[in-house]
Every structure is written in structure tokens, then in C-alpha cells.
Amino acid sequence: MTATKFAPGLMVQGFTPPVSLRDFRLIAFDMDSTLINIECVDEIAAAAGKKEVVAAITEAAMRGEIADYKESLRRRVALLKGVSVQHLEDVYANRLRLNPGAEKLVAACRSAGLKMLLVSGGFTFFTDRVRDRLGIDFTRSNVLETENGRLTGRMVDQPWGDICDGEEKRRMLLQTCERLAIAPHQAIAIGDGANDLPMMGEAGLSVAYHAKPKVREQAMVAINQGGLDRLLEIMR
């Protein structure tokens, strides 16, 4: 599909705006670099003096240049061994911010009756806090293992599986739709990296937010400038 410029920094393809927010029942957000301003794993790595190497792996994974996302995350988490849980607290308090327009978009979706899902290749330490801060209904992300107040460099398996990768994001979107008794085309999915593409491909409206080129190309809406609330420019 050929994207058309709807407004400065806002591209649409495959449909003609505006569409009604009330046509949808669910909105699914990626977290890192989408709903929030940082990649949490990179900021944790800073405490171990390994931010540069971890960030390089993160960037390659988000661009879709690493085929095995799970292995890339295991490699990054292994480099976090020994970092204190207090450093995670510091990242949340001092580095993590909601991206511009996040609260406005969440409020508009809630007013329109949408449920909200947060699916992340990041960690429950952060997703649980963001969930509670925004009143998000459902989450899925990864658990960092700790011993004596420090990271072990491993993640904890959960009842649904080991790591929330792109395929798990897709499954969680579909499971949440089933739980709500809605069809996938009644869902909106917003992300920025290659691991968001599987869930974006299932949703009725896919949105790339300041995303990698591969994601912008495949999304129905690409927000390249401004905040998340720019989505409301094409919603009535």
C-alpha cells in the first residue's frame, strides 16, 4: 500500500480517515519507546556499564535484524547480572516518562468504552507500575529473576510461557479479544518495533509510533511527529 500524508508527521494507508473510536473495543500498546520514552533494558544495563552493547542489540532487534527475539532478550538480560533492584527503582523514578499524549489517548479510549492491553517484551517491574498509573486492564510481559536484591541475569518462566516476544504479543491480543467476545478487527494495536508487527497484523487498525522503518511501512497509521494523541486526529 502507498501511504498518504494526512497531516504533517501523520501518514495513513489502506483506509480513509476519519474512523470512529467507538467502532473499536480494545487498544493494545507496546510499552518501551511507545507508551513510555525509554527502552528499560538499556537503562538497567547502564548500571552494569553495559548500556552501549545492550542498546545495540535492542536496536537491531527492534529493526527486525535479529530473527530470534527470545535469544536476543536472553543475551541482554544475562548482561544485567548483579544489577541491584534499587537501580530499577531509580530508572522508574528518574528516567521513565510517559510519552507525550499517552494520558490523553488513554482517557479518550476509556471514555469511548475501549479496554486497554499492555503487551511488552520488557519487564513486569515496569509494566505493573505503568498499568496501575494509567488504569490499564490487561498486561503481559517478562519477569526478571532476583536473588538477595540483585538481578541474576535470568528471567522467570510464567504459566503462559517463557518470554513475551512478537508471537506472544499476537497471542495475547487474540486471547484478550476472545475474553472480551470481540473480533480482532475491533482492536487497535500500537507499537514501534519489529516484535510488534505480529499483533499489529491481527488488529483492525495498526499504528506505528515513531517507529522503525519496517514497522512504518506496514502500519495503517504512522505517527512520525508529535505525541500518541495524534491518533485522535483521524478518530471521530
N, C-alpha and C positions, 0 to 999 in steps of 0.2 A: 504494500500500500504506500501511496505517496502522502507524506504529511503536509498539511497546510497550516500556515500561520494564522492562528485565531486572534492573537493579540501579542504584543512584544513579549518574547520569552515563553510563549504558550503555544504548543503545537498540538493539532488534533488530526486523526486519521481514522477512516473507517466508519464515521458517523457524522451527523451534522448537529452541532450544539444549537440550542441548549437541550439538555435532558433533565428529567425531574429526579431530584434526590429521593423523593418518595417512591420511585419505581424500584428502589433497592431496599434490601432488608439487612444487609451485613456489609461492613467495611473492614478489610484486613490490612494491617500495617506491618511492614518491616520496621525494625527499631533503629539499628545503628545507621547513621547518616541519612535516615529517612524521618523517623519521628523525633530522633534526637540528633545532636550536632556532631557526635564523635563515633569512632569505632572503639568500643570499650576494651577489646582485647589489646589494641595498640597502646591505649593509655595505661592499662595494667602492666604491659611489658616495659613501660618507661621506668618502673621501679626496679626492674631487674637489669636495667641498662641495655635492653634489647629491643627498644621500640623500632629502630630502623629496620632490623631484619624481620620482625613480626609484621610491621606495616607493609613491607614489600610483598610478603606472602598474602596478606589481606587484599592488597590492591590487585594482585594477579588473580586471586580467587573471585573477586567481585567483577573483574573484567571478563571472566569466563575462560581464562588462560590456564587454569588448573582443573583438570577433568574430575578429580576425586576431591570434592569439597570436604568430606569427612576426614580424610587423611591430612588435608591442609590445616584443618582446625586442630587435629591431634598434635601436629607438629608445632603449631603456635602455642597451644596450651602447655605442652611439655616445656617450652621455654619460660613459662611463668613459675616454674617450681621454686618455692621458697619465698615468694612474694607474700607479704602479710595481708590478712583480711582488712586491717586498718587502711591499707593503701586503697583497697576497693572502696571503702567508705569515703576516702579523700577524693577519689575520682568522681564518685556520685555527687559529693557536696560541692566540689570546686571546678570540675571540668564539664560535667554533663549538664546540658541545657536542652530544653525542648526547642525544636526548630521553629522558626517564625511561622505563625499561622496555625500551629498544631492545635492549640487550645480552641481557636475559633472554628476550625474544621470539625473537631470532635464535638463541640457544642452544637453545631449545625446538624451534624449527623444524629446526635441524640434527640434533638428537637424533631427531626423528621422520622424518628422511630427506628433508626438503624441500631443493631447490635454491633459491638466492636470486638475485633480479634487482633491480638498482638502476637506475631509469629517471628521468631528471631533465631539466627544462628549464634546469637550471643548467649548471655547467661542470666539465670533466674535472679541472681543478686541484683541485677539492674531492672530486668523486665517486671519483677514483682513490685518494685518501687514505682516504676512508670505506670504500671497498671493501676495501682492504688491512687496515684496522683491524678490520673485522668478519668478514673471510673470505668476502665475498660473491662469488658465482660469475660473474655476468654484469653488465655495465653498459652504459648508453647515455646520453650527454649531449653537451654542446656544447663546442667548443674555442675559447678566446679567442686571438686573434692578438696576438703581441707583436713588438716591434722594439726592440732596444737596451734590454731590460729594462723596457719600458713597454707598456701596452695601446694598441693602435691604434684602438680603437673599432669593431673588426670581429670577426667570427667566421670560422673556417676551415671550408670545406666538407669533408665526410668521404665515404668511399666509399658510405655508405648514404644520404647526402642532406645538406641544409644545416643544418636546425635540428630539434632534438628537441622537437616540440610534442605536443599530445594525440594526434594521429593517429599520430605516430611511436612514442609510448609504446604505443599499441594494437598497432601492427605488431610492435614488439619483443616484447611479451608473446606474441603468436601465434607469432612465429618461434621464440621460446625453447621454447614448448610443442611445436612441431614438432621442434625439435632434440632434445628430451627424449622424443619419441614419446609424448606425453600429450595429453589433450583439454583445452581451455580451462577446462572445469568443474572440473578438478583443480588450478586455480591460485587463489590468494588475491591480491587487489590492494588496496593501502593507499595512500590519498592524502588531500589536504586541499583541493585547488583544482580549478577547472573543467577545467583541462587534464588532470586525472587521470580524468575521467569516461569517456572512450573505452575505456581499459584496464579500468577497473572494470566497465564494462558487459559485457566479454567474460569476466570471471573467474567462477568458481563461487561465490566469496564476496568481496563488496566491502566494504571497511572505510573509513569516514571517521574521520580522527583530528583532533580539534579543528578541524573543517573549516568551510568557508564554507557558508551555508545551503543553497545549491543542491546541494552535494555530500552534506550530511547527509540531505537529503530523498530522494536516490536510492540511497544506500548501504544494504546489508543490515544492517550494524552501524555504529553511530555511537558512538565513544568521545569523550565530551564533557568528561569529568573524568578525571584520573589519567593514567597512562602507557600506552605501547604494549602493555605486558604484560597490560593488562586484557583483551585479546583472548583470553587463556588462560582467562578466567573462563567462556567459552562453548565451550571446546575440551576434550575429554576425552582 
